[in-house]
């Protein structure tokens, strides 16, 4: 699949964005009309003079109508709040659920168990610090490309990388006051995992949405062995398996930058024209308007250039993140895929990335990481204890990759925007987290594997492998490295 496989779904705005042409025509008509109407200051009487004055009045009227129309559109557009739409599919559905989670604690149903588990761990961290976090996302206003979807396939899974420009509001408050409040335009990415075809359902495992037991998908469609609940495939798939944000300006923001820059430049040009007029021999009103208009028009050129520069600067702002080596991060994906596919033909990079991000988040937000089945590191950096929110920015680089017998060792550098609570204040930092991982490649990963609900190799019962290494039913030790990745070390680079 290539770039031409990207599908887009436009989003309709409930209120039309103000038309720049109405503003431009309003200014042009009004300015020209004033210039023509100013001929009344001439004492000479002629038919042409009165025709031009009448034309000036008409142009002024048309210009004012255009300006009033623009102002009304701008006011309505400013008040308008775009909303997500459930009828548009899973992307909007999960965005709505995420807003509800941070607003009133409703657990999202559209994501996988690992993502939901991270959200619960984060809430525990916030509760322990007596901090309330509120995060809302909404579609950007005005012109946009809507929702874009880029499908990618592996032997087991079909995944959709779905994304759209959003406005994200992030707020932290304690018992007495708001301690952080910020709005930023970002592209929200959701990785949505599907079941590829019916024949693979005999092999793919997933977590029962009713009782949490791990079962084959085909069994769940006949009835869960533990709770007898029957599901349709649409009840089990698709699921959001990863979520991240990347800062980017919307089309409307870039238009605003250009419009405001040009208008300010024209205003400054008009002021310069007035100064030039009054510093020279004073002329009549038409001459004054001509000087002011000429200076304003000339100032449009530097205003346009300055607007382009400001848009470039705004688009290149990295939101505080550390430098990302583009070539190394791009080549790392191929390196990981080529290595893992030698041992597991069903390997899916999207699923792998989602798992690694989930592991890091769980290790950061767990109050007792030493109890995690997936965590074998000696201790943890104390600064991780201060983090109250983590935003993965879709950057991952291989620092080391080594295969020793049946065990593969991999050290990855990941990029994040982190929010930490320090002495009652929220500090935003662009961080890297280096995570060293290992797993036993003699055991291929079970399709549908979830760290939060695994199946005991001895008795077959399901349990949460995040908090316990011993099966609560038969007492067998669970070896996560035989099913997925475990963290051997984790370092914060700030």
N, C-alpha and C positions, 0 to 999 in steps of 0.2 A: 504494500500500500504506500502511496505517496501523498504529496501535498494536495493533489487534486481530489483525494478521497474525503477531504474535509467538507462536512455538511453544515450549513448555517440555517438557523430558524429565526427570522426577524421577530422583534418584540414591538408591539404597538404601544405608543404612548397615549395615555388618556388625554393629555393636553399638548397641543402643538408647541414646539419650541419657537421663540420669537424669530422672525425672519430678518436676517441682516439686510436684505435688500430693501425692506420697509424702512429701516433706519437710514440707510444710505440715500434712498430716494427722498425721505422726509427732510434730511439735512440739505440735499442738493436743491430740491424744489423751494424750500423755505429761504435758503441763502440767495438763490437766483431771484426769487420773488422780491425779497427785501432790496436787492440791488436795483431792480427795475422800478419798484415803488418809490425808491429814494429820489427818483427824477422829479418828484413834486417840488423839491427844493430849488429847482431851476425856475427862474422868473419867466423865461421865454415860454410863450404859449404856442402849441402846435398840435395838430391832430395826432402825429406820431408819438408825441410825449404822452398824451392821454391814453393812447392805445397801449403803450409800453407799461404805463402805470396800472391800467386795468389788467394786463397780462400778469404783472407782478403780484397783484392782489389775488388773482386766480391761483398762481403758483404757490403763494404763501398758504392759501387755504388748503390746497392739495397736500402741501408739505406738512402742515399741522395735522391733517387727517391721518397721514401716514405715520407721523410720530406718535399720535394718540393710539393708533392701532398697535404700534410696536410696544408702547408702554403697557397697554392692557395685556398683550400677550406675555410680556416679561413678568408682570405681576402675577398672572395666573400660573405661569410656568414655575415661578419661585415657590408658590404655595403648593404646587402639585407634588405628591409623594407617590412614586411608582411602586407597584406591589408585585410580588411573586404570584404566579398563577398555577394552581394545581393541575389544570388541564394541559399544561405544557410538558408534563413528564417528571422524571425522577430528579432532574437537576433542580427544578423549582421546589419540588416536594422536600428534598433534603435541606434546601436553604430555609424553607419555612420551619422545618423541625429544629434546625440549629438555632434560629431566632427564639423559638419557644423554649428550648433547653436553657438558654442563658437568661431568658426572661422569667420563666416560672418553673423550670426544672422538669419539663416533660421529656423523657428519654427518647431520642430519635429512633425510629423504627426502620429507616431506609438504609442505615449503614451496617457494616459488619460488626461482630462482637468486639473486635479489638479496638475499633474506633470508639464505640460506645463505652468501653471500659476505660479508655484514656480520659474521656469526658468526666466519668465518675471520679477517677483519681484526682483530676484537676479540681473538681468541686470540693473534695475532701481537703486538699491543700488550701483552697480559698477559705473554707469554713474554719480551718485551724488557725488561720491568720485573721479571722474576723473581717474578711474583705468580700464585698459583693462585686462580681464582674458582670457587666452587661455588654453583650456584643450583638449588633444587628447589622445585617447586610441587606441591601436592596439594589435592584437594577439601576444603572445610571440613568439620568434624565437625558432627553434629547436624542439626537441621532446616534445610533450604534449599530454594530453588526449583528446584534442579537446573541443567541446562543450558538456556539460553534461546537461541533462534535468530530473528533478524529478517531475512527475505529482502528483497533490493532488486534491481531489474532495470534494465539499460540495454539498448540495441539489441544490443550484442555479448555482454555478460556478465550472468550472474546471480551475485550475491554474497550471502553469508550473514554477517551480523554475529552471531557466536556468543560467548556469554559465560557466566561462572559465578563464584561466590565461591570464592576459593582462599586457601590459606595459603602464602605465599612465604617461603622461607628463603634469605638471601643471606649468603655468607661469603667473605671474602678472607683469604689467608694468604701469608706469605713463607716462606723456607727454614727459619725457626726458630719461627714463632709465628703464631697467628690474630690478624690486625690489625683485623678488622671482623666482627661477627656480629650478625645482626638478623632477627627474624621480624615479618612484617606481613600482615594480612588485606587482600587486594585482589581486585577483580573482574578476571579475566583475559579480555581480548577477543581473538578471532581473526577476522580477515577472510578468509573462504574463498571463492575465486573458482571458478566453474563455467563450463562451456561451455553457452550457452543452448539451442541446438538444432542438429540435424544439418546444416541448410543453411548455417549460418555456418562450418562447419569447412573450407569451401573457401577461406576468407579469413583465418582465424586462424592465426598462426604461433606456434610454441612451440619450446623447446629440447629436442633429443633426449636422453632420460634416459641413453642409452648412450654416445654419442660427443660430445654437446654441440653438435652442428650445429643451426642454425636452419632449420626446415622448416615447411611448411604442415601443420596437424594431419591433414588428409585424406591427405597423402603418407605420414606416419608410420604411419597405419593400414594402408597398403599395403606399407610397408617403407622405412626411412630410406635416402635416396640415397647416404649416405656409409658407413653400416655395415650396411645391409640388415636391421636389426632391425625387426620388426613389433610394433606396440603396439595395445592396445585403448584405447578412449576413457577407460576407468576407470584405465588406467596413466598417462594424461596429466593428467586432471582428476579431482577438484578439487585445488586447491593453496592452502595458507595464504600469503597475500600481504601480510599485515600483522599485527603483534602489539603490544599495549600493555596497561598495567595502570593501574587507577584505585583508589585506596584506598577501602575501604568495609567496614563492620563486618558480620559475619554475624549471622543471627538468634540463634545460640547465644551469641555474644559479648554482644549486647544483653540476653539473658536472664540471663547471668551478672552483668552490671553491676547489673541491677535486683535480683536475688536477694541478691547480696553487700551492696548498699547497705541493703536492708531488714533483713537479718539483723544487720548492724553497728548500725543504728539501734535495733533491738529490744534488742540487748545493752546498748547505752548506756542505754536506757530502764530496763532491769532494774537496772543499777548505780545509777541515780538513785533508783529505787524503794527499793533497799536502804539508801541513804544517808538517805532520808526516814524510813524505818522506824526505823533505829537512832538517828536524831537526835530522835525523838519518844518518847513513852512506849511502851516495848516491849509488844507484844501477844503473842498465841499464834501458832503456826506457820501455821494457816490464814489468819490476818490478814496475816502476812508475805507468803505466796504471793499473796494477793489484791492487795496493794499492788504487788508486783513485776510481776505479770501485767498489771495495769491500766496501769502505766507503760510496759510493753513494747508493749501494744496501741496506746496513744496515740502512741507514737513511730513506728509504722508509717506514719502519715500524712506526717510530714516526710521519712521515709525514702523513701517512694514519690515524693514531689516531687523530692527530691534525685537519685533514680535517673533520673527523666525528664531532669533537667538534665544529669547526667553523660552519658547516652546522646546527648543533643543535642550536647554539647561534643565527645564522641568522634567522632560522625558528621561533624561540621563541620571536624575537623582536616584541614588540607590537605597534611599530610605534607611540609611545608617548601616546597611549590611557590609560585611567585609568583601574584599575583592574576590571575584569568582573567575578563575582561569577557564575561559570558554572552551578552548581546545581540549584541555585535560578532562573537563567534565563530560564533554561530548564523547571523547574516546573511551572514557571509563565505562559507559553503558555497553559499548561493543565488547570491551574486555570481559566484563562480567557475564554477558550473554554467551560469548564464545566459550568461556571456561565452564560455566554451569551446564550448558547444553551437552557437553562431553559426557556428563554423568547423569543428567536428567533431561531426557528429550521433551518432557512436559514443562520445562522451566518457563516461567513467565516473568519478564523483567518488571512489569507493572505491579504484579503481586509481590515480588521480592522487595521492591522499593517501599510499598505500603507496609510490609511486615517490619522492615528495618526502622522506618519512621515510628511505627507503633512501639517497637521494643525500646527505642530511645525515650520516647515520651513516658512509657511506663516506668522505666528506670529512673527518670528525673522526678516524676511526681509521686513515686512510692515512698512512704515514710520509712519503710524498712526494706531497702533494696536487697539486703542479704537474704531475705526470705523468698525472693523471686526465683522461680525455676530457671528462668532465662538469664539470670545475672550471676556470674562467677567472679566478678572483679573484687579486688581487695579494697574495700571502702569506697567512698564517693566524695568528690569535691564538694565542700560545704556550700559553695555558691549555688549549686543546684537546688539547695533547700529554699533559696529565696525566689526562685522562678515561679510565677503564677500564671503565665501564658507563654506558649511557644508557637511561632508561626514558621513552618517549613517553607523555604522559598525555592524548592525544586532544584537544588544543586547538590550533586553528590560526586565525589572523586575518589578513585582508588589510590591509596598511598602504598599499600603493600598487599600482595596476594601470593600465598604459598600453600602448596599441597604436600602434606607429610603423611604418607601412608593413606589411611582411609579418612583422614581429617583435613579439611580445608580451613586455612586461616586467612582472614581478610581484614584489613584496616581501611576504613572509609572516613573521609572528611565530609561532613554535612554542614549546610549553611542554614542559619536560623535568624529570625528576629525574636528576641526574648524580652519579656517584661518581668522585672523582679521587684519585689517589695523589700525595701531597705530603709529602716528607721522611719517607717510610716509614710514613705514616698515610693512612687512607682518610677523605676528607672528603665528606659528602653535602650537596648544594646543590640548591635549586630554581632552575633557570635558564630563561631564554628565549634562543632562537637566532633571530635575524633573518636570513633567507636571501633574497637577491635572485636571481631566476631569469629566464631568457629562453628562447624557442624560436621557430622559424620556423613560423608557422601556415599557410604555403602548402603544407606537407607534412603531411597527416594522419598521426597516429601509427599505425604498424602494430599491429593487434590482437595481443596476446601479446608485445609488445615487452619485452625484458629488457636492461638496460644491461650485464649481465655476458656476454652472448653476442649479437652482432649479425651482420647479414648485409651484406657489402660490396656497395655499389651498383654497383661495376665488375665484379668477378669472381664475386660471389655466394657466396664462401666465408665461413664463420663464424669469428669470433674474439672474444676478450675485449676489449671496448671500455673497460673500466675503466682498465687500465694502459697502453694504447697507442692512439694516434690514427692510426697508419699501418697499413694492412692488411698483415700479414706475408706475404701470398701474391702481391699484385700491386703493392704500394707506394703505393696510392691513399690520400689523406688522408680520414679518416672525419669527417664533420661531424655531431656528436651533435645539434646544434640543429635539424637537419632531421628528426630522428627522435623526440627527446624534449627534456627540459629540461636546461639547463646552469646551473651556479651562477656568478653574476657577483660575488657578495660574500656574506660570512657573518660575522656578529658575535655574540659571546657577551655576553648581558646578565645580569650576576650581582649 
